[in-house]
Amino acid sequence: MTADPRPESVVCAVCGGPTDPRMSAECNWCDRRYHLNMRNDVESQDCGAVWIDEQYLALQFACNDCLSGGAAPAPPGRAASTPRPTPAARPRRYKRRA
């Protein structure tokens, strides 16, 4: 396990700009640091996303490189929704009553 890097040595893996360790996160897939605004009251740059994984009830962190490259699963609002079949196209589960 490594110690947290000093603020002057942290560079965003996505945009290459300097970042404060308190306003950055580590990607779960590539283990690189990226800009992530952790506060609502401060304007800051976001070079990735964080969301709650409903299966494991854990926070998932991913940089934009992994999200756009397909290495990481898309967060729940960004996934393409599959259309539901129409009632006529679905097979009937039960017999109709006479």
C-alpha positions as CSV (number, residue, x, y, z in Angstrom):
1,M,0.0,0.0,0.0
2,T,1.4,3.4,-0.9
3,A,0.9,6.7,0.9
4,D,-1.1,9.5,-0.7
5,P,1.0,11.6,-3.0
6,R,1.8,15.2,-2.1
7,P,-0.4,17.8,-3.7
8,E,2.3,19.1,-6.0
9,S,3.0,15.7,-7.5
10,V,-0.6,14.8,-8.5
11,V,-1.5,15.1,-12.2
12,C,-4.9,14.3,-13.7
13,A,-4.6,11.3,-16.0
14,V,-7.4,12.5,-18.3
15,C,-6.6,16.2,-18.9
16,G,-3.0,16.3,-17.7
17,G,-3.6,19.3,-15.4
18,P,-2.5,19.5,-11.8
19,T,-5.0,18.5,-9.2
20,D,-5.5,18.6,-5.5
21,P,-5.7,15.1,-3.9
22,R,-8.8,16.2,-2.0
23,M,-10.6,17.1,-5.2
24,S,-9.6,14.0,-7.2
25,A,-10.4,10.3,-7.2
26,E,-8.7,7.1,-8.2
27,C,-10.3,5.2,-11.1
28,N,-11.4,1.6,-10.1
29,W,-10.3,0.3,-13.5
30,C,-7.0,1.9,-14.4
31,D,-5.9,3.1,-10.9
32,R,-5.0,6.6,-12.2
33,R,-6.1,9.8,-10.5
34,Y,-8.5,12.2,-12.2
35,H,-10.4,15.5,-11.3
36,L,-13.6,14.9,-9.4
37,N,-15.6,17.6,-7.7
38,M,-16.6,16.2,-4.3
39,R,-18.6,19.3,-3.2
40,N,-21.7,20.9,-4.5
41,D,-20.8,24.4,-3.3
42,V,-17.5,24.7,-5.2
43,E,-17.1,25.0,-8.9
44,S,-14.5,22.5,-10.2
45,Q,-13.6,20.4,-13.1
46,D,-14.8,16.8,-13.5
47,C,-12.8,14.3,-15.6
48,G,-14.8,11.3,-14.6
49,A,-17.8,10.1,-12.7
50,V,-18.9,8.4,-9.5
51,W,-22.1,6.4,-9.0
52,I,-23.6,3.9,-6.6
53,D,-23.4,0.3,-7.8
54,E,-26.8,-1.2,-7.0
55,Q,-25.6,-4.8,-7.0
56,Y,-22.8,-4.3,-4.4
57,L,-24.1,-1.0,-2.8
58,A,-20.7,0.6,-3.2
59,L,-19.3,3.7,-4.9
60,Q,-17.8,3.1,-8.3
61,F,-15.2,5.6,-9.6
62,A,-14.3,5.8,-13.3
63,C,-12.3,8.3,-15.3
64,N,-13.6,9.6,-18.7
65,D,-10.9,7.6,-20.5
66,C,-12.2,4.3,-19.1
67,L,-15.9,5.3,-19.6
68,S,-15.4,6.2,-23.2
69,G,-13.1,3.3,-24.0
70,G,-15.6,0.7,-22.8
71,A,-13.3,-0.8,-20.1
72,A,-15.6,0.4,-17.3
73,P,-19.4,-0.2,-17.1
74,A,-21.4,2.9,-17.8
75,P,-23.0,4.6,-14.8
76,P,-26.8,4.1,-14.5
77,G,-28.0,7.3,-16.3
78,R,-25.6,6.9,-19.2
79,A,-26.4,3.3,-20.3
80,A,-28.5,2.9,-23.4
81,S,-31.9,1.7,-22.5
82,T,-33.3,-1.3,-24.3
83,P,-36.9,-0.9,-25.5
84,R,-39.5,-3.1,-23.8
85,P,-41.4,-5.5,-26.0
86,T,-45.0,-4.6,-26.8
87,P,-47.7,-6.7,-25.1
88,A,-48.6,-8.3,-28.4
89,A,-45.0,-9.4,-28.9
90,R,-44.6,-11.1,-25.5
91,P,-45.8,-14.6,-25.1
92,R,-48.8,-15.1,-22.8
93,R,-47.9,-16.5,-19.3
94,Y,-51.3,-17.9,-18.5
95,K,-54.2,-19.2,-20.4
96,R,-57.2,-17.0,-20.9
97,R,-60.3,-17.8,-18.9
98,A,-63.2,-19.1,-20.9
